[in-house]
Amino acid sequence: MPTIDTYVTDVLMRDLVGHDRRPVSFLVYLWLAAEQQRRGLAVQISYSALAECIGVSKSAAQSAVHWLVRRRLLAAGKENATATPRYTVLSPWKDLARRRS
């Protein structure tokens, strides 16, 4: 059974919710991470569908995605300007740990 990286609950949650005061960003990150893990690949989803899955407004989901991309916790891409975005959840703390070893 897949598990959540302890960094997500021990550090990232406190950082996004407490320090950044962006709890929706944490929910978006958590949902996308779980969905990416289930699918085994990047998640292609509209802001409306993402918002509905999480239980927030479309604008809140859009703002959260923008924040996560800015924080380099999420990569977003589109095939063209009108395509549905595809999101890849990033785990920079894992990359840092690999570089240190």
N, CA, C and O atoms as CSV, one atom per row, in Angstrom:
chain,resi,resn,atom,element,x,y,z
A,1,MET,N,N,0.839,-1.182,0.000
A,1,MET,CA,C,0.000,0.000,0.000
A,1,MET,C,C,0.885,1.248,0.000
A,1,MET,O,O,1.811,1.340,0.806
A,2,PRO,N,N,0.618,2.206,-0.888
A,2,PRO,CA,C,1.416,3.440,-0.947
A,2,PRO,C,C,1.276,4.256,0.337
A,2,PRO,O,O,0.222,4.272,0.973
A,3,THR,N,N,2.348,4.921,0.694
A,3,THR,CA,C,2.333,5.756,1.894
A,3,THR,C,C,2.718,7.184,1.538
A,3,THR,O,O,3.315,7.448,0.494
A,4,ILE,N,N,2.367,8.075,2.417
A,4,ILE,CA,C,2.732,9.480,2.251
A,4,ILE,C,C,4.114,9.678,2.850
A,4,ILE,O,O,4.391,9.214,3.956
A,5,ASP,N,N,4.963,10.357,2.131
A,5,ASP,CA,C,6.297,10.677,2.621
A,5,ASP,C,C,6.149,11.474,3.920
A,5,ASP,O,O,5.362,12.419,3.975
A,6,THR,N,N,6.887,11.108,4.952
A,6,THR,CA,C,6.771,11.793,6.247
A,6,THR,C,C,7.129,13.273,6.139
A,6,THR,O,O,6.643,14.077,6.934
A,7,TYR,N,N,7.962,13.646,5.181
A,7,TYR,CA,C,8.309,15.054,4.995
A,7,TYR,C,C,7.045,15.865,4.703
A,7,TYR,O,O,6.914,17.000,5.161
A,8,VAL,N,N,6.127,15.289,3.952
A,8,VAL,CA,C,4.892,15.994,3.575
A,8,VAL,C,C,4.085,16.369,4.808
A,8,VAL,O,O,3.598,17.495,4.911
A,9,THR,N,N,3.940,15.445,5.738
A,9,THR,CA,C,3.138,15.732,6.930
A,9,THR,C,C,3.928,16.421,8.035
A,9,THR,O,O,3.362,17.201,8.800
A,10,ASP,N,N,5.214,16.148,8.132
A,10,ASP,CA,C,6.020,16.728,9.217
A,10,ASP,C,C,6.537,18.136,8.920
A,10,ASP,O,O,6.688,18.946,9.835
A,11,VAL,N,N,6.805,18.429,7.658
A,11,VAL,CA,C,7.426,19.710,7.314
A,11,VAL,C,C,6.583,20.526,6.343
A,11,VAL,O,O,6.256,21.681,6.617
A,12,LEU,N,N,6.234,19.927,5.213
A,12,LEU,CA,C,5.538,20.673,4.160
A,12,LEU,C,C,4.179,21.198,4.614
A,12,LEU,O,O,3.815,22.329,4.293
A,13,MET,N,N,3.425,20.388,5.356
A,13,MET,CA,C,2.119,20.843,5.838
A,13,MET,C,C,2.270,22.100,6.695
A,13,MET,O,O,1.553,23.082,6.499
A,14,ARG,N,N,3.184,22.064,7.623
A,14,ARG,CA,C,3.412,23.220,8.500
A,14,ARG,C,C,3.876,24.434,7.694
A,14,ARG,O,O,3.480,25.564,7.978
A,15,ASP,N,N,4.712,24.193,6.696
A,15,ASP,CA,C,5.239,25.273,5.873
A,15,ASP,C,C,4.138,25.934,5.041
A,15,ASP,O,O,4.013,27.159,5.036
A,16,LEU,N,N,3.344,25.130,4.342
A,16,LEU,CA,C,2.301,25.690,3.479
A,16,LEU,C,C,1.124,26.256,4.269
A,16,LEU,O,O,0.615,27.328,3.945
A,17,VAL,N,N,0.696,25.542,5.299
A,17,VAL,CA,C,-0.480,25.959,6.051
A,17,VAL,C,C,-0.142,27.052,7.061
A,17,VAL,O,O,-0.840,28.063,7.136
A,18,GLY,N,N,0.917,26.858,7.833
A,18,GLY,CA,C,1.272,27.808,8.881
A,18,GLY,C,C,2.054,29.002,8.386
A,18,GLY,O,O,1.636,30.144,8.573
A,19,HIS,N,N,3.183,28.749,7.759
A,19,HIS,CA,C,4.071,29.833,7.332
A,19,HIS,C,C,3.508,30.603,6.142
A,19,HIS,O,O,3.403,31.828,6.193
A,20,ASP,N,N,3.141,29.891,5.063
A,20,ASP,CA,C,2.641,30.552,3.853
A,20,ASP,C,C,1.174,30.952,3.961
A,20,ASP,O,O,0.689,31.769,3.178
A,21,ARG,N,N,0.472,30.377,4.930
A,21,ARG,CA,C,-0.968,30.618,5.115
A,21,ARG,C,C,-1.753,30.293,3.836
A,21,ARG,O,O,-2.596,31.069,3.387
A,22,ARG,N,N,-1.446,29.122,3.268
A,22,ARG,CA,C,-2.099,28.648,2.051
A,22,ARG,C,C,-2.516,27.185,2.223
A,22,ARG,O,O,-1.943,26.287,1.606
A,23,PRO,N,N,-3.527,26.962,3.074
A,23,PRO,CA,C,-3.951,25.583,3.318
A,23,PRO,C,C,-4.464,24.872,2.074
A,23,PRO,O,O,-4.308,23.657,1.948
A,24,VAL,N,N,-5.073,25.609,1.157
A,24,VAL,CA,C,-5.569,24.970,-0.070
A,24,VAL,C,C,-4.399,24.446,-0.897
A,24,VAL,O,O,-4.531,23.423,-1.569
A,25,SER,N,N,-3.276,25.121,-0.858
A,25,SER,CA,C,-2.093,24.638,-1.577
A,25,SER,C,C,-1.662,23.276,-1.052
A,25,SER,O,O,-1.268,22.402,-1.823
A,26,PHE,N,N,-1.739,23.102,0.255
A,26,PHE,CA,C,-1.393,21.800,0.824
A,26,PHE,C,C,-2.375,20.735,0.359
A,26,PHE,O,O,-1.968,19.632,-0.004
A,27,LEU,N,N,-3.668,21.057,0.366
A,27,LEU,CA,C,-4.677,20.094,-0.086
A,27,LEU,C,C,-4.476,19.719,-1.548
A,27,LEU,O,O,-4.591,18.549,-1.913
A,28,VAL,N,N,-4.177,20.710,-2.384
A,28,VAL,CA,C,-3.932,20.444,-3.806
A,28,VAL,C,C,-2.705,19.563,-3.962
A,28,VAL,O,O,-2.728,18.596,-4.723
A,29,TYR,N,N,-1.642,19.885,-3.254
A,29,TYR,CA,C,-0.414,19.081,-3.333
A,29,TYR,C,C,-0.699,17.643,-2.912
A,29,TYR,O,O,-0.306,16.702,-3.602
A,30,LEU,N,N,-1.371,17.473,-1.795
A,30,LEU,CA,C,-1.664,16.146,-1.270
A,30,LEU,C,C,-2.533,15.341,-2.233
A,30,LEU,O,O,-2.257,14.168,-2.484
A,31,TRP,N,N,-3.580,15.965,-2.774
A,31,TRP,CA,C,-4.472,15.261,-3.694
A,31,TRP,C,C,-3.734,14.876,-4.974
A,31,TRP,O,O,-3.846,13.742,-5.440
A,32,LEU,N,N,-2.975,15.823,-5.548
A,32,LEU,CA,C,-2.240,15.528,-6.783
A,32,LEU,C,C,-1.168,14.460,-6.554
A,32,LEU,O,O,-0.947,13.610,-7.417
A,33,ALA,N,N,-0.504,14.500,-5.399
A,33,ALA,CA,C,0.512,13.484,-5.097
A,33,ALA,C,C,-0.118,12.098,-5.021
A,33,ALA,O,O,0.425,11.136,-5.564
A,34,ALA,N,N,-1.254,11.995,-4.351
A,34,ALA,CA,C,-1.939,10.708,-4.231
A,34,ALA,C,C,-2.425,10.232,-5.595
A,34,ALA,O,O,-2.300,9.054,-5.928
A,35,GLU,N,N,-2.973,11.141,-6.374
A,35,GLU,CA,C,-3.483,10.776,-7.701
A,35,GLU,C,C,-2.344,10.373,-8.635
A,35,GLU,O,O,-2.477,9.419,-9.401
A,36,GLN,N,N,-1.240,11.087,-8.576
A,36,GLN,CA,C,-0.076,10.740,-9.401
A,36,GLN,C,C,0.461,9.370,-9.005
A,36,GLN,O,O,0.865,8.586,-9.864
A,37,GLN,N,N,0.467,9.086,-7.728
A,37,GLN,CA,C,0.943,7.788,-7.245
A,37,GLN,C,C,0.013,6.664,-7.719
A,37,GLN,O,O,0.479,5.595,-8.113
A,38,ARG,N,N,-1.301,6.908,-7.681
A,38,ARG,CA,C,-2.269,5.913,-8.151
A,38,ARG,C,C,-2.108,5.627,-9.637
A,38,ARG,O,O,-2.108,4.472,-10.064
A,39,ARG,N,N,-1.972,6.702,-10.423
A,39,ARG,CA,C,-1.893,6.565,-11.882
A,39,ARG,C,C,-0.514,6.130,-12.358
A,39,ARG,O,O,-0.378,5.468,-13.387
A,40,GLY,N,N,0.499,6.509,-11.601
A,40,GLY,CA,C,1.860,6.208,-12.016
A,40,GLY,C,C,2.397,7.178,-13.055
A,40,GLY,O,O,3.434,6.923,-13.669
A,41,LEU,N,N,1.696,8.293,-13.256
A,41,LEU,CA,C,2.138,9.318,-14.200
A,41,LEU,C,C,1.504,10.652,-13.859
A,41,LEU,O,O,0.680,10.750,-12.950
A,42,ALA,N,N,1.899,11.677,-14.600
A,42,ALA,CA,C,1.401,13.030,-14.349
A,42,ALA,C,C,-0.124,13.060,-14.437
A,42,ALA,O,O,-0.733,12.228,-15.110
A,43,VAL,N,N,-0.729,14.024,-13.753
A,43,VAL,CA,C,-2.187,14.125,-13.674
A,43,VAL,C,C,-2.664,15.262,-14.570
A,43,VAL,O,O,-2.272,16.416,-14.398
A,44,GLN,N,N,-3.514,14.915,-15.525
A,44,GLN,CA,C,-4.110,15.923,-16.408
A,44,GLN,C,C,-5.519,16.190,-15.905
A,44,GLN,O,O,-6.377,15.307,-15.924
A,45,ILE,N,N,-5.750,17.433,-15.449
A,45,ILE,CA,C,-7.044,17.770,-14.853
A,45,ILE,C,C,-7.274,19.274,-14.973
A,45,ILE,O,O,-6.331,20.060,-14.883
A,46,SER,N,N,-8.519,19.668,-15.175
A,46,SER,CA,C,-8.866,21.088,-15.257
A,46,SER,C,C,-8.955,21.677,-13.850
A,46,SER,O,O,-9.054,20.945,-12.865
A,47,TYR,N,N,-8.920,23.000,-13.771
A,47,TYR,CA,C,-9.067,23.663,-12.474
A,47,TYR,C,C,-10.424,23.337,-11.861
A,47,TYR,O,O,-10.525,23.113,-10.655
A,48,SER,N,N,-11.462,23.309,-12.685
A,48,SER,CA,C,-12.807,23.014,-12.184
A,48,SER,C,C,-12.878,21.618,-11.580
A,48,SER,O,O,-13.404,21.438,-10.481
A,49,ALA,N,N,-12.354,20.638,-12.293
A,49,ALA,CA,C,-12.390,19.263,-11.798
A,49,ALA,C,C,-11.523,19.112,-10.551
A,49,ALA,O,O,-11.909,18.424,-9.606
A,50,LEU,N,N,-10.357,19.748,-10.545
A,50,LEU,CA,C,-9.481,19.702,-9.376
A,50,LEU,C,C,-10.184,20.305,-8.165
A,50,LEU,O,O,-10.159,19.738,-7.072
A,51,ALA,N,N,-10.810,21.457,-8.373
A,51,ALA,CA,C,-11.529,22.125,-7.282
A,51,ALA,C,C,-12.642,21.240,-6.739
A,51,ALA,O,O,-12.838,21.161,-5.526
A,52,GLU,N,N,-13.364,20.580,-7.621
A,52,GLU,CA,C,-14.448,19.702,-7.189
A,52,GLU,C,C,-13.926,18.503,-6.407
A,52,GLU,O,O,-14.533,18.099,-5.415
A,53,CYS,N,N,-12.812,17.936,-6.843
A,53,CYS,CA,C,-12.233,16.785,-6.140
A,53,CYS,C,C,-11.793,17.146,-4.729
A,53,CYS,O,O,-11.864,16.317,-3.822
A,54,ILE,N,N,-11.344,18.370,-4.544
A,54,ILE,CA,C,-10.811,18.792,-3.250
A,54,ILE,C,C,-11.878,19.462,-2.377
A,54,ILE,O,O,-11.777,19.463,-1.151
A,55,GLY,N,N,-12.894,20.027,-3.023
A,55,GLY,CA,C,-13.953,20.698,-2.271
A,55,GLY,C,C,-13.688,22.165,-2.027
A,55,GLY,O,O,-14.049,22.709,-0.984
A,56,VAL,N,N,-13.043,22.814,-3.011
A,56,VAL,CA,C,-12.757,24.248,-2.907
A,56,VAL,C,C,-13.258,24.939,-4.171
A,56,VAL,O,O,-13.731,24.277,-5.095
A,57,SER,N,N,-13.159,26.248,-4.217
A,57,SER,CA,C,-13.578,26.981,-5.408
A,57,SER,C,C,-12.532,26.832,-6.509
A,57,SER,O,O,-11.377,26.494,-6.250
A,58,LYS,N,N,-12.959,27.090,-7.733
A,58,LYS,CA,C,-12.051,27.016,-8.880
A,58,LYS,C,C,-10.911,28.027,-8.723
A,58,LYS,O,O,-9.755,27.707,-9.000
A,59,SER,N,N,-11.231,29.228,-8.284
A,59,SER,CA,C,-10.186,30.253,-8.130
A,59,SER,C,C,-9.202,29.878,-7.030
A,59,SER,O,O,-8.013,30.179,-7.139
A,60,ALA,N,N,-9.678,29.226,-5.973
A,60,ALA,CA,C,-8.780,28.775,-4.904
A,60,ALA,C,C,-7.838,27.698,-5.420
A,60,ALA,O,O,-6.650,27.704,-5.098
A,61,ALA,N,N,-8.360,26.773,-6.220
A,61,ALA,CA,C,-7.521,25.722,-6.810
A,61,ALA,C,C,-6.494,26.319,-7.753
A,61,ALA,O,O,-5.331,25.914,-7.749
A,62,GLN,N,N,-6.915,27.274,-8.556
A,62,GLN,CA,C,-6.017,27.931,-9.511
A,62,GLN,C,C,-4.905,28.678,-8.780
A,62,GLN,O,O,-3.740,28.604,-9.173
A,63,SER,N,N,-5.257,29.383,-7.737
A,63,SER,CA,C,-4.269,30.118,-6.941
A,63,SER,C,C,-3.288,29.156,-6.270
A,63,SER,O,O,-2.088,29.423,-6.217
A,64,ALA,N,N,-3.801,28.044,-5.761
A,64,ALA,CA,C,-2.954,27.044,-5.101
A,64,ALA,C,C,-1.967,26.436,-6.087
A,64,ALA,O,O,-0.792,26.266,-5.762
A,65,VAL,N,N,-2.433,26.110,-7.283
A,65,VAL,CA,C,-1.545,25.557,-8.310
A,65,VAL,C,C,-0.448,26.561,-8.636
A,65,VAL,O,O,0.725,26.198,-8.727
A,66,HIS,N,N,-0.826,27.814,-8.811
A,66,HIS,CA,C,0.166,28.856,-9.118
A,66,HIS,C,C,1.216,28.933,-8.007
A,66,HIS,O,O,2.408,29.039,-8.294
A,67,TRP,N,N,0.791,28.883,-6.756
A,67,TRP,CA,C,1.716,28.956,-5.622
A,67,TRP,C,C,2.654,27.751,-5.593
A,67,TRP,O,O,3.853,27.895,-5.356
A,68,LEU,N,N,2.100,26.567,-5.836
A,68,LEU,CA,C,2.916,25.349,-5.813
A,68,LEU,C,C,3.942,25.343,-6.945
A,68,LEU,O,O,5.066,24.877,-6.760
A,69,VAL,N,N,3.568,25.851,-8.099
A,69,VAL,CA,C,4.526,25.965,-9.212
A,69,VAL,C,C,5.615,26.958,-8.833
A,69,VAL,O,O,6.798,26.711,-9.065
A,70,ARG,N,N,5.214,28.074,-8.251
A,70,ARG,CA,C,6.183,29.097,-7.822
A,70,ARG,C,C,7.155,28.547,-6.780
A,70,ARG,O,O,8.342,28.873,-6.798
A,71,ARG,N,N,6.651,27.719,-5.879
A,71,ARG,CA,C,7.485,27.105,-4.838
A,71,ARG,C,C,8.275,25.891,-5.354
A,71,ARG,O,O,9.034,25.277,-4.605
A,72,ARG,N,N,8.092,25.558,-6.614
A,72,ARG,CA,C,8.751,24.417,-7.269
A,72,ARG,C,C,8.388,23.082,-6.614
A,72,ARG,O,O,9.213,22.177,-6.500
A,73,LEU,N,N,7.129,22.993,-6.189
A,73,LEU,CA,C,6.595,21.745,-5.657
A,73,LEU,C,C,5.717,21.047,-6.688
A,73,LEU,O,O,5.291,19.909,-6.494
A,74,LEU,N,N,5.455,21.747,-7.779
A,74,LEU,CA,C,4.592,21.241,-8.827
A,74,LEU,C,C,5.089,21.772,-10.164
A,74,LEU,O,O,5.460,22.941,-10.277
A,75,ALA,N,N,5.094,20.915,-11.167
A,75,ALA,CA,C,5.408,21.336,-12.534
A,75,ALA,C,C,4.119,21.230,-13.330
A,75,ALA,O,O,3.395,20.240,-13.222
A,76,ALA,N,N,3.832,22.243,-14.126
A,76,ALA,CA,C,2.613,22.264,-14.925
A,76,ALA,C,C,2.981,22.486,-16.387
A,76,ALA,O,O,3.883,23.260,-16.708
A,77,GLY,N,N,2.272,21.801,-17.253
A,77,GLY,CA,C,2.518,21.968,-18.677
A,77,GLY,C,C,1.263,21.709,-19.467
A,77,GLY,O,O,0.334,21.053,-18.996
A,78,LYS,N,N,1.246,22.239,-20.692
A,78,LYS,CA,C,0.118,22.057,-21.604
A,78,LYS,C,C,0.660,21.735,-22.981
A,78,LYS,O,O,1.749,22.173,-23.351
A,79,GLU,N,N,-0.104,20.971,-23.734
A,79,GLU,CA,C,0.287,20.674,-25.108
A,79,GLU,C,C,0.133,21.907,-25.984
A,79,GLU,O,O,0.915,22.119,-26.912
A,80,ASN,N,N,-0.886,22.727,-25.686
A,80,ASN,CA,C,-1.085,24.003,-26.375
A,80,ASN,C,C,-1.828,24.942,-25.430
A,80,ASN,O,O,-2.176,24.550,-24.316
A,81,ALA,N,N,-2.071,26.164,-25.860
A,81,ALA,CA,C,-2.627,27.190,-24.979
A,81,ALA,C,C,-4.004,26.844,-24.422
A,81,ALA,O,O,-4.345,27.293,-23.327
A,82,THR,N,N,-4.802,26.064,-25.139
A,82,THR,CA,C,-6.157,25.760,-24.676
A,82,THR,C,C,-6.303,24.354,-24.101
A,82,THR,O,O,-7.404,23.951,-23.727
A,83,ALA,N,N,-5.218,23.615,-24.026
A,83,ALA,CA,C,-5.267,22.237,-23.518
A,83,ALA,C,C,-5.426,22.220,-21.999
A,83,ALA,O,O,-5.101,23.190,-21.314
A,84,THR,N,N,-5.929,21.107,-21.495
A,84,THR,CA,C,-6.033,20.897,-20.052
A,84,THR,C,C,-4.628,20.701,-19.487
A,84,THR,O,O,-3.847,19.925,-20.036
A,85,PRO,N,N,-4.298,21.395,-18.398
A,85,PRO,CA,C,-2.953,21.270,-17.825
A,85,PRO,C,C,-2.643,19.861,-17.329
A,85,PRO,O,O,-3.530,19.112,-16.920
A,86,ARG,N,N,-1.364,19.531,-17.379
A,86,ARG,CA,C,-0.857,18.263,-16.849
A,86,ARG,C,C,0.115,18.620,-15.728
A,86,ARG,O,O,1.035,19.414,-15.923
A,87,TYR,N,N,-0.095,18.029,-14.554
A,87,TYR,CA,C,0.703,18.355,-13.377
A,87,TYR,C,C,1.581,17.193,-12.952
A,87,TYR,O,O,1.154,16.039,-12.930
A,88,THR,N,N,2.813,17.525,-12.616
A,88,THR,CA,C,3.742,16.555,-12.055
A,88,THR,C,C,4.137,17.048,-10.670
A,88,THR,O,O,4.669,18.148,-10.524
A,89,VAL,N,N,3.878,16.242,-9.669
A,89,VAL,CA,C,4.229,16.587,-8.291
A,89,VAL,C,C,5.729,16.395,-8.120
A,89,VAL,O,O,6.279,15.355,-8.482
A,90,LEU,N,N,6.377,17.398,-7.570
A,90,LEU,CA,C,7.822,17.363,-7.350
A,90,LEU,C,C,8.116,17.180,-5.860
A,90,LEU,O,O,7.341,17.606,-5.004
A,91,SER,N,N,9.224,16.553,-5.575
A,91,SER,CA,C,9.675,16.331,-4.196
A,91,SER,C,C,11.121,16.795,-4.080
A,91,SER,O,O,12.037,15.973,-4.038
A,92,PRO,N,N,11.331,18.112,-4.028
A,92,PRO,CA,C,12.709,18.632,-4.020
A,92,PRO,C,C,13.546,18.160,-2.843
A,92,PRO,O,O,14.770,18.097,-2.957
A,93,TRP,N,N,12.930,17.828,-1.720
A,93,TRP,CA,C,13.691,17.342,-0.571
A,93,TRP,C,C,14.337,15.987,-0.870
A,93,TRP,O,O,15.392,15.673,-0.318
A,94,LYS,N,N,13.723,15.191,-1.728
A,94,LYS,CA,C,14.313,13.900,-2.104
A,94,LYS,C,C,15.536,14.123,-2.993
A,94,LYS,O,O,16.549,13.439,-2.844
A,95,ASP,N,N,15.440,15.073,-3.908
A,95,ASP,CA,C,16.574,15.391,-4.774
A,95,ASP,C,C,17.745,15.900,-3.960
A,95,ASP,O,O,18.895,15.542,-4.215
A,96,LEU,N,N,17.446,16.744,-2.972
A,96,LEU,CA,C,18.492,17.289,-2.098
A,96,LEU,C,C,19.170,16.179,-1.307
A,96,LEU,O,O,20.392,16.172,-1.158
A,97,ALA,N,N,18.384,15.252,-0.805
A,97,ALA,CA,C,18.936,14.132,-0.030
A,97,ALA,C,C,19.826,13.251,-0.918
A,97,ALA,O,O,20.865,12.763,-0.472
A,98,ARG,N,N,19.413,13.051,-2.178
A,98,ARG,CA,C,20.228,12.246,-3.099
A,98,ARG,C,C,21.566,12.923,-3.389
A,98,ARG,O,O,22.603,12.264,-3.466
A,99,ARG,N,N,21.530,14.245,-3.549
A,99,ARG,CA,C,22.772,14.975,-3.834
A,99,ARG,C,C,23.741,14.930,-2.666
A,99,ARG,O,O,24.957,14.935,-2.858
A,100,ARG,N,N,23.199,14.885,-1.448
A,100,ARG,CA,C,24.050,14.851,-0.256
A,100,ARG,C,C,24.678,13.484,-0.034
A,100,ARG,O,O,25.730,13.381,0.598
A,101,SER,N,N,24.041,12.424,-0.551
A,101,SER,CA,C,24.576,11.076,-0.306
A,101,SER,C,C,25.708,10.719,-1.207
A,101,SER,O,O,26.250,9.618,-1.110
